[in-house]
Amino acid sequence: MQLLLYDEPRETSMVELASLLDLSPTAVGGQLRRSSARLIEDVLLDDDRE
């Protein structure tokens, strides 16, 4: 299954994704924001260490 949440135009909505995961759209959105922030922070910190 391919979830295209980040494609433009989006092919999957937050509501659809939340339904698939049996979570609320708010919970899914929060998790995506936290995960994205963590990923960006890890990449930037890795660049600073080189």
N, C-alpha and C positions, 0 to 999 in steps of 0.2 A: 504494500500500500504506500502510495506516495502522497504526502500531505504538502500542499504547495501554499503554505501560509505566507511565505515571504516573496512569492512571485508577484509581479505586477502585470495584469490585474490578478488579484488573489483568486485562487481556485478553491481554497478552503477557508471558511470563516472561523473565528474564535469560538463561536457557538457550536459549530460542527465538530471542531477539535475537542472541545470540552465534553461534548456528548460521547464521542468515541472513548475518551479517557474516564468517563463517569465522574467528572469534576465540574465545578461551576466555571463559567467563563472568567470570572474574577480570579479564581485560583490559577487557572491556566495562564492568564495574562501576567499575573504576579510572578509565576515561576519562569515564564519566558523572559521577563525583564531582569529578574535576578540572575538567571543563567547567562543572558547576554552580557550583563555588567561584569560577571565573574570572568567570562571568556575574554572580554576586552581588557580587563585589568591584568589577567595572566599574560596575555600577549604583550602588553605594554611593559610589564615588569620584566619579562624575558628579554625584551629588546634593551632595557636599561642595564642588564647584567652582562651583556656581551662587550 
